[in-house]
Amino acid sequence: MTEDINLLRALLVGVGISLASAPLGCFILWRRIVYFGDAFAHSAALGIALSIAYAITTYIGILVTAGFFAFILIWLQKRRIFAVDALLGILAHSALACGIIVIGFITAGHDDHAGHGGHGGHESHMEHAGHDDHAGHGGHDDHAGHDDHAGHDDYGHGEHEERNMGHVEHGGGHGGHGDGHEILHDVFLGDILSVSSIEFYGVFATAVLVLLLLVTQWQRLVLATVHPDLARSEGISADRMNVLFIGAVTLTVATMAQIVGILLVASMLILPAACARLLATNPVRMAVWASGLGIVSSAVGIWAAVAWNLSAAASIVVVLTIILVGLLANHTLRGALRGALRGERG
């Protein structure tokens, strides 16, 4: 029953992520800034480090650093010192490097603390063992008589401890307060099949906010993206639309990073939109196609992950890649066929 609930929750989360990320991916393609999502995803590494260092929720750490990253990007864009792609590269790699360094210091500190604890525990264990040897000479026969029973108890106790350890490791990854390595694994690689209630509602809250923004500002966003000069002539603030777009991407990346992992965030933003571009003839249809393909690929990818014990996020991206390759092949064949027909008519 629990597995069925987790599977249903994962499918619904895939729907929410697709509704939030796929339309934004269309704007990323129209703006020709395909590294935009990747750059924000890399900035999340610093957020992970901060969440570990200050024992805060991982989502808050990622959201804060992504928001700061967005502010710096908008500020530098207005100064026009570098091109947008150069800014994205500079900020993304700097944030990623800083995050890795901070995580390295935190991990080293935990290792030193664990080493001192282990040394003290070893001494205590040796003293306890010595006391047992001194006191246990008289009961050798009785001790030997209970070997089988003691061995059975030790084995059962070991199994119990192992199950408890596995439960703790599984539950600590999403809380933001567990071991650093568990948090890193969950955030870098993601685990859509074990989403917490907070993350579940966070995904749909993000999807609602993004869709509300797109519905109310669609024409202005498209015009400011495709024809900025025309937008200004009609009284539309291109800078304001840019801030809204970057804010939506920041919120979406911060939410997605914990579900699909920061290494696959950019793929979830770009691939559905790239597939839809080969099918749609106008911006609205492209956004709808992108969302639909994202939902279908999420369902198929999650099913494949459960059936063959694979990474769910990677499976979703592979499904999208297969769809894109198929659409490209179909587009190429149709173009060649049209060229051949035109040649015959000529």
C-alpha positions in Angstrom: 0.0 0.0 0.0 2.8 2.4 0.9 4.6 1.7 -2.3 1.5 2.4 -4.3 1.1 5.7 -2.5 4.7 6.7 -3.2 4.3 5.7 -6.9 1.2 7.8 -7.2 2.8 10.7 -5.5 5.9 10.4 -7.8 3.6 10.5 -10.8 1.8 13.6 -9.5 5.1 15.3 -8.8 6.2 14.6 -12.4 3.0 16.3 -13.6 3.7 19.3 -11.3 7.3 19.6 -12.4 6.4 19.4 -16.1 3.7 22.1 -15.7 6.2 24.4 -14.1 9.4 23.8 -16.1 8.3 23.0 -19.6 6.7 26.4 -20.4 9.7 28.2 -18.9 11.9 26.0 -21.1 10.2 27.5 -24.1 11.2 31.0 -23.1 14.7 29.8 -22.5 14.9 28.5 -26.1 13.3 31.6 -27.5 15.8 33.8 -25.7 18.6 31.4 -26.9 20.1 31.0 -23.4 20.1 27.2 -23.2 22.7 27.3 -20.3 20.4 29.4 -18.2 18.8 26.5 -16.3 22.2 24.7 -16.0 23.7 27.9 -14.5 21.0 28.2 -11.8 21.3 24.5 -11.1 25.0 24.8 -10.4 24.4 27.8 -8.1 22.3 25.4 -5.9 25.6 23.6 -4.8 26.4 26.6 -2.7 22.9 26.4 -1.2 23.5 22.8 -0.3 26.7 23.8 1.5 24.9 26.5 3.5 22.1 24.2 4.5 24.6 21.7 5.8 26.7 24.3 7.6 23.8 26.1 9.3 21.5 23.0 9.7 18.6 24.5 7.8 16.2 23.0 5.3 17.9 22.3 2.0 15.1 24.0 0.0 15.7 27.2 1.9 19.4 27.1 1.3 19.0 26.5 -2.4 16.3 29.2 -2.7 18.4 31.8 -0.9 21.5 31.2 -3.1 19.5 31.0 -6.3 17.7 34.2 -5.4 21.0 35.9 -4.7 22.4 34.5 -7.9 19.4 36.0 -9.8 19.9 39.4 -8.2 23.5 39.5 -9.2 22.7 38.4 -12.7 20.0 41.1 -13.2 22.4 43.7 -11.7 25.2 42.8 -14.0 22.9 42.6 -17.0 21.9 46.2 -16.5 25.6 47.2 -16.4 26.2 45.5 -19.8 29.7 44.6 -18.9 29.5 41.0 -20.2 27.2 39.1 -22.5 24.5 37.0 -20.9 26.1 33.7 -21.6 29.4 34.9 -20.2 27.7 36.1 -17.0 25.9 32.8 -16.6 29.2 30.9 -17.0 31.1 33.1 -14.5 28.4 33.1 -11.8 27.5 29.4 -12.2 31.0 28.0 -12.0 32.0 30.4 -9.2 29.0 29.3 -7.1 29.6 25.6 -7.9 33.3 25.9 -6.9 32.5 27.8 -3.7 29.9 25.2 -2.8 32.3 22.3 -3.3 34.9 24.0 -1.2 32.5 24.7 1.7 31.2 21.2 1.6 34.8 19.9 1.7 35.5 21.8 4.9 32.2 20.6 6.5 32.9 17.0 5.6 36.5 17.3 6.9 35.2 18.7 10.2 32.7 15.8 10.5 35.4 13.3 9.8 37.8 14.7 12.5 35.0 14.7 15.0 34.1 11.1 14.2 37.7 10.1 14.4 38.0 11.5 18.0 34.7 9.8 19.0 35.9 6.5 17.5 39.2 6.6 19.4 37.4 7.2 22.7 35.0 4.4 22.0 37.8 2.1 21.2 39.5 2.7 24.5 36.2 2.3 26.4 35.6 -1.0 24.6 39.1 -2.3 25.5 38.6 -1.5 29.1 35.2 -3.2 29.1 36.7 -6.2 27.4 39.5 -6.4 29.9 37.0 -6.3 32.8 35.0 -9.1 31.2 38.0 -11.3 30.8 39.0 -10.8 34.4 35.5 -11.6 35.7 34.6 -14.4 33.4 37.0 -17.2 34.2 34.6 -19.0 36.6 31.7 -19.2 34.2 33.4 -20.7 31.2 31.3 -23.8 31.0 28.0 -21.9 31.4 29.1 -19.4 28.7 30.0 -22.2 26.3 26.6 -23.8 26.9 24.8 -20.7 25.7 26.9 -20.1 22.5 24.2 -21.0 20.1 21.6 -18.8 21.9 24.0 -15.9 22.1 25.0 -16.2 18.4 21.3 -16.2 17.4 20.6 -13.1 19.5 23.7 -11.3 18.1 22.5 -12.0 14.5 19.0 -10.9 15.2 20.2 -7.8 16.9 22.5 -7.0 14.0 19.7 -7.4 11.6 17.6 -5.0 13.7 20.3 -2.4 13.8 20.9 -2.7 10.1 17.2 -2.1 9.4 17.1 0.9 11.8 20.2 2.3 10.1 18.6 2.0 6.7 15.5 3.7 7.9 17.4 6.6 9.5 19.5 7.1 6.3 16.4 7.1 4.2 14.5 9.5 6.3 17.4 11.9 6.9 18.0 12.9 3.3 15.0 15.1 2.8 14.8 16.8 6.1 17.8 19.0 5.6 19.3 18.1 9.0 20.8 14.7 8.3 24.2 13.6 7.3 25.9 15.8 4.7 26.6 12.9 2.3 22.9 11.8 2.4 21.8 15.4 1.6 24.3 15.6 -1.2 23.1 12.3 -2.7 19.5 13.4 -2.6 20.0 16.9 -4.0 22.6 16.1 -6.7 20.9 12.9 -7.9 17.4 13.4 -6.7 14.8 10.8 -5.7 11.3 11.4 -7.1 10.1 8.1 -5.7 10.5 9.2 -2.0 9.2 12.7 -2.0 8.2 14.2 1.4 4.9 15.9 1.9 6.5 19.3 2.1 8.2 18.8 -1.2 5.0 17.4 -2.8 3.0 20.5 -1.9 5.9 22.7 -2.7 6.0 21.4 -6.3 2.3 22.1 -6.9 2.6 25.5 -5.2 5.4 26.4 -7.6 3.5 25.0 -10.6 0.4 27.1 -9.6 2.5 30.3 -9.2 4.3 29.7 -12.5 1.1 29.0 -14.4 -0.6 32.0 -12.9 2.3 34.2 -14.0 2.2 32.8 -17.5 -1.6 33.1 -17.9 -1.6 36.7 -16.7 1.6 37.9 -18.4 1.8 35.6 -21.4 1.5 38.2 -24.2 3.8 40.6 -22.5 6.4 37.9 -21.8 6.4 36.6 -25.3 6.6 40.1 -26.9 9.4 41.1 -24.5 11.2 37.9 -25.4 10.8 37.8 -29.1 10.6 41.6 -29.9 12.0 43.6 -27.0 12.0 46.9 -29.0 8.4 46.4 -30.1 7.5 45.7 -26.5 9.1 48.9 -25.3 7.2 50.8 -28.1 3.9 49.5 -26.7 4.7 50.5 -23.1 5.8 47.1 -21.9 8.8 47.1 -19.5 11.2 44.5 -20.9 13.3 44.8 -17.7 10.2 44.0 -15.5 9.4 41.0 -17.7 13.0 39.8 -17.4 12.8 40.0 -13.6 9.6 38.1 -13.5 11.0 35.4 -15.8 14.2 35.0 -13.8 12.2 34.9 -10.6 10.0 32.1 -12.0 13.1 30.1 -13.1 14.7 30.6 -9.7 11.7 29.3 -7.8 11.3 26.3 -10.2 15.0 25.4 -10.0 15.0 25.5 -6.2 12.0 23.2 -6.1 13.2 20.8 -8.8 16.7 20.5 -7.4 15.5 18.3 -4.5 13.3 16.1 -6.7 15.2 15.4 -9.9 18.7 16.6 -8.7 20.6 19.7 -9.7 22.5 17.7 -12.4 19.3 17.0 -14.3 17.4 20.3 -13.8 18.6 21.8 -17.0 17.5 18.7 -19.0 14.0 19.0 -17.6 13.8 22.6 -18.6 15.2 22.2 -22.1 14.3 18.8 -23.5 10.5 19.1 -23.4 10.6 22.5 -25.0 13.1 21.2 -27.7 10.7 18.4 -28.5 7.7 20.7 -28.7 9.5 23.0 -31.0 9.4 20.3 -33.7 5.7 19.9 -33.3 4.2 23.3 -32.6 3.5 26.2 -35.0 2.9 29.0 -32.4 4.1 29.9 -28.9 0.9 28.7 -27.1 0.9 25.3 -28.8 4.6 24.9 -28.1 4.1 25.5 -24.3 1.2 23.0 -24.3 3.1 20.4 -26.2 6.1 20.8 -23.9 4.0 20.4 -20.8 2.3 17.3 -22.3 5.5 15.7 -23.4 7.0 16.4 -20.0 4.1 14.6 -18.3 4.2 11.6 -20.6 8.0 11.2 -20.2 7.7 11.5 -16.4 5.1 8.7 -16.3 7.1 6.4 -18.6 10.4 7.2 -16.9 9.0 6.5 -13.4 7.5 3.2 -14.6 10.8 2.2 -16.1 12.7 3.1 -13.0 10.4 1.0 -10.8 10.4 -1.9 -13.2 14.2 -2.1 -13.7 15.4 -0.5 -10.5 16.9 2.6 -12.2 17.3 6.3 -11.4 13.9 7.8 -12.0 15.2 11.3 -12.9 17.7 9.8 -15.4 15.0 7.5 -16.8 12.8 10.5 -17.5 15.6 12.4 -19.3 16.4 9.3 -21.4 12.7 9.0 -22.4 12.7 12.7 -23.4 16.0 12.1 -25.4 14.4 9.1 -27.2 11.4 11.3 -28.1 13.6 14.1 -29.3 15.7 11.7 -31.5 12.5 10.3 -33.0 11.1 13.7 -33.7 14.3 14.8 -35.3 14.4 11.7 -37.5 10.8 12.3 -38.5 11.5 16.0 -39.3 14.6 15.1 -41.3 12.8 12.4 -43.3 9.8 14.7 -44.0 12.2 17.4 -45.2 14.0 15.0 -47.5 10.7 13.8 -48.9 9.4 17.3 -49.5 12.7 18.1 -51.3 12.3 15.0 -53.5 8.7 15.9 -54.4 9.7 19.4 -55.3 12.5 18.1 -57.4 10.1 15.8 -59.3 7.6 18.6 -59.9 10.4 21.0 -61.1 
